[in-house]
Amino acid sequence: MASANKIRLNETKPSSSKKQVHKFVLDDYDATYKLAIRILRGLCLKLTDEEESKAFSTIRNMIFWFMMVNVLTAAVLESICMMMTGSGGTLVELFTMMPCVGYLLVSTYTWE
């Protein structure tokens, strides 16, 4: 019985005493956030300091500022509409408009 347990213990021990070394490659790390880069590129935002052409940079900046002006305009208009609803509407209508204004204000801070 004791010799059977000894054989089982020997089977579970690793055959070599060398430690496995994991080599990390930069391309493997970069592949982990490729999807995030694609999504942010669609929103005209940069995640890394990658080189880009002058034309692409100009187009990206124009789209970014167009989207920023749209969000700021919507935030101002929704705030005005919320104040008008607050002065003459019901409390329920006011509370249903608050999340919209809040989301617009939060989105202006994510652009900076």
C-alpha positions as CSV (number, residue, x, y, z in Angstrom):
1,M,0.0,0.0,0.0
2,A,2.8,2.4,0.9
3,S,4.6,1.6,-2.3
4,A,1.5,2.4,-4.4
5,N,1.1,5.8,-2.8
6,K,4.8,6.5,-3.5
7,I,4.3,5.6,-7.1
8,R,1.3,8.0,-7.4
9,L,3.3,10.8,-5.8
10,N,6.1,10.3,-8.3
11,E,3.6,10.4,-11.2
12,T,2.4,13.8,-10.1
13,K,5.8,15.4,-9.9
14,P,7.0,17.3,-13.0
15,S,9.5,15.4,-15.1
16,S,11.8,18.4,-15.6
17,S,12.8,21.0,-13.0
18,K,13.1,23.8,-15.6
19,K,10.7,26.7,-15.2
20,Q,8.7,27.7,-18.2
21,V,9.4,31.3,-19.2
22,H,6.6,33.3,-20.8
23,K,7.8,35.8,-23.4
24,F,5.5,38.8,-23.9
25,V,5.3,40.2,-27.3
26,L,4.2,43.8,-27.9
27,D,1.9,42.7,-30.8
28,D,0.0,40.4,-28.5
29,Y,-0.6,43.2,-26.1
30,D,-1.7,45.6,-28.9
31,A,-4.2,43.0,-30.2
32,T,-6.1,43.2,-26.9
33,Y,-7.3,46.7,-27.5
34,K,-7.7,46.7,-31.3
35,L,-11.5,46.7,-31.0
36,A,-11.4,49.7,-28.7
37,I,-9.2,51.6,-31.2
38,R,-11.6,50.8,-34.0
39,I,-14.6,52.1,-32.0
40,L,-12.9,55.2,-30.8
41,R,-11.6,55.9,-34.4
42,G,-15.3,55.7,-35.5
43,L,-16.0,58.4,-32.9
44,C,-13.0,60.5,-34.1
45,L,-11.1,59.9,-30.9
46,K,-7.5,58.7,-30.5
47,L,-6.4,56.1,-27.9
48,T,-2.8,55.9,-28.9
49,D,-0.2,58.2,-30.4
50,E,-0.2,56.5,-33.7
51,E,0.9,58.5,-36.8
52,E,-1.8,59.7,-39.1
53,S,-1.8,61.7,-42.3
54,K,-2.5,65.4,-42.3
55,A,-5.8,64.9,-44.3
56,F,-7.1,62.2,-41.9
57,S,-6.2,64.4,-38.9
58,T,-8.1,67.4,-40.4
59,I,-11.1,65.3,-41.2
60,R,-11.1,63.7,-37.7
61,N,-10.9,67.2,-36.0
62,M,-13.7,68.5,-38.2
63,I,-16.0,65.6,-37.3
64,F,-15.0,65.9,-33.6
65,W,-16.0,69.6,-33.4
66,F,-19.2,69.0,-35.4
67,M,-20.2,66.3,-32.9
68,M,-19.2,68.5,-30.0
69,V,-21.3,71.5,-31.3
70,N,-24.3,69.1,-31.8
71,V,-24.0,67.8,-28.2
72,L,-23.6,71.3,-26.7
73,T,-26.5,72.7,-28.7
74,A,-28.7,69.8,-27.7
75,A,-27.7,70.3,-24.0
76,V,-28.6,74.0,-24.1
77,L,-31.9,73.3,-25.9
78,E,-32.9,70.5,-23.5
79,S,-32.0,72.7,-20.5
80,I,-34.3,75.5,-21.8
81,C,-37.1,73.0,-22.5
82,M,-36.7,71.5,-19.0
83,M,-36.9,75.0,-17.4
84,M,-40.0,75.7,-19.4
85,T,-41.6,72.4,-18.4
86,G,-40.6,73.1,-14.8
87,S,-42.3,76.4,-14.7
88,G,-45.6,75.3,-16.3
89,G,-45.7,71.5,-16.4
90,T,-46.1,68.7,-13.9
91,L,-43.4,67.3,-11.7
92,V,-43.6,63.9,-13.6
93,E,-42.8,65.6,-16.9
94,L,-39.9,67.4,-15.3
95,F,-38.4,64.2,-13.9
96,T,-38.8,62.4,-17.2
97,M,-36.7,65.1,-18.9
98,M,-33.9,65.2,-16.3
99,P,-32.0,62.1,-17.5
100,C,-31.8,63.4,-21.0
101,V,-30.2,66.6,-19.9
102,G,-27.9,64.7,-17.6
103,Y,-26.7,62.4,-20.3
104,L,-26.0,65.3,-22.6
105,L,-24.0,67.1,-19.9
106,V,-22.0,63.9,-19.2
107,S,-21.3,63.5,-22.9
108,T,-19.8,66.9,-23.0
109,Y,-17.2,66.0,-20.4
110,T,-16.3,62.7,-22.1
111,W,-15.2,64.7,-25.2
112,E,-12.6,66.7,-23.4
